[in-house]
Amino acid sequence: MAGRLLRVSSFATAVVASSGFYLYNKKLDFNDLSLVRFGRAAATTIIISYDYLCLRNMEYGTEEYWELKSQVHRRSAERLRDLCCTNRGTFIKVGQHLGALDYLLPDEYTSTLKVLHSNAPQSSVEEIHQVIREDLGKEISDLFVSFDENPRGAASLAQVHKAVLHDGRTVAVKVQHPKVRTQSSKDIVVMEALVNMVHWLFPDFAFMWLVEEAKKNMPLELDFLNEGRNAEKLAAMLAHFPWLRIPKIHWELSTTRILTMDYAEGGQVNDRGYMKTHGIDVNEISQNLGKMYSEMIFVQGFVHCDPHPGNVLVWKCPNTNKTEIVLLDHGLYQNLHPDFRLAYCRLWQSLIKGDMKGIERYSRRLGAGELYPLFACVLTARSWTSINAGIGKTPVTCSEDVEIRRNAALYLPQISDLLNRVPRQMLLLLKSNDLLRGIETTLQTRASSSSFIIMSRCCTRAIARHKRSKARSRLRRLQITLSESLTLWQIGLYELFLWVKELIKTLTLLLNCCILLYLNLCQCTNKVSVALVMI
């Protein structure tokens, strides 16, 4: 028995030693091995799960319980962030998605995971050179006059370098991280297994939709030729917006792993300091961003689904002195089904007006079922009280934001259930909504009613277009067009009313300031007169 054990141990030692020698000679990074990545992810999941299991020993609803739960949320989010940064690739992409789900996840998670948008790990210069050499068949010196080896930005799947072509044009070269393609499918399998395990431990946890979306979207995001086609399609659709710029694609220098496009200057859309320095009006940017996304969602049904600040730049052209929005990263788009898009249009019209019957009808049509009140709150990030009054009529307040964030933690099981019910198309729209809402909050333009006016116009146009396509007579089409024009005129009249109201408010404030200044001057004059008399 001892001899057999010795032989087995000797054989095992030889296998381990030879494997280690092989891996050393191949210069493989142990972090790239599927077993290592799975072990790291499994260990993190077990630690986080154990941390939450300890909460069961606390009395639910007490102040101590909520304080401890917040600490567990924070620790778990930090562990998840560290796992994403270490495993990179698909893990960072999913972490970014979670970080964008404001008002759906507790603030401890979203605030911690948001850093993944700007602090994604970089590939080495040698790895970037190797990808370009393999895909374009030439050395960098043969393709570009200059190539900045320090990336201008690094994301979960790729990083961007500035370069100059032989004809003098400046371009941005987006190069995919070399290992992410081979690792992504294995990583998704790992995530699926771990999410199922967590769901078994905590039945209220139902985030399978996140894995399903990653499984469906990751192959599309890894195909940079698909990204280039999306960019050109959107540029053609929104050509009537003179302030929108989508960089031109250089197809001769693009492959599935490399995308070369015109280089775009500008600051991130949430950088108020940059806008102030360059004389850019934040209200104009916010309105144009709303116009662009309302057109995509309600009218065109072709939606850019990753509008985080790194993908939306603002730029003031020195020649024309006009402000532009530059939209980048076109890998993830959603094609909305016409029936879904129209139901979504009508739901937003009901939300803006406070039409409760319409809110219930179209929320149920979109799959929310009896959870339609929660669905309306999730979609708008507004309280049920504001929704009853009509979100177009009630301004956003800080106390309401705090209430929404508190409820996100309180109703997490119901939110998970809701997200598993609604159509998959809704999930990316919710992500886009939250990213846009975050930008508006940073720019301090969220309380503006202009976004609802823009949405109302686009919803009206989209519904009228649908009705005209179904109309069988010219008379009916004319009636629809006249009704559309009347509604748009009413919206314009309401916008004028709001402008006049704001103008009167401003003038009143200015008049009050002038009166106070005059009274202060009079008081000072009287004091001087009294002093002179006393002298």
Buried (B, 14 or more C-beta within 10 A) or exposed (E): EEEEEEEEEEEEEEEEEEEEEEEEEEEEEEEBEEEBBBEBBBEBBBEBBEBBEEEEEBEEEEEEEBEBBBEBBBBBBBBBBEBBBBBBBBBBBBBBBBBBBBBBBBBBBBBBBBBBBEEBBBBEBEBBBBBBEEBBEEEBEEBBEEBEEEBEBBBBBBBBBBBBBEEEEBBBBBBBBBBBBEBBEBBBBBBBBBBEBBBEEBEEBBBBBBBBBBBEBBEEBBBBBBBBBBBBBBBEBBEEBEBBBBBBBBEEBBBBBBBBBBBBEBBBBBBBEBBEEBEBEBEBBBBBBBBBBBBBBBBBBBBBBBBBBBBBBBBBEEEEEEBBBBBBBBBBBBEBEEEBBBBBBBBBBBBBBBBBEBBBBBBBBBBBEEBBBBBBBBBBBBBEEBBBEBBBEBEBEEEBBEBBBEBBBEBBEBBBBBBBBBBEBBBBBBBBBBBBBBBBBBBEBBEBBBBBBBBBBBBBBBBBEBBBEEBEEEEEBEBBBEBBEEBBEEBEEBBEEBEEEEEEEEEEEEEEEEEEEEEEEEEEEEEEEEEEEEE
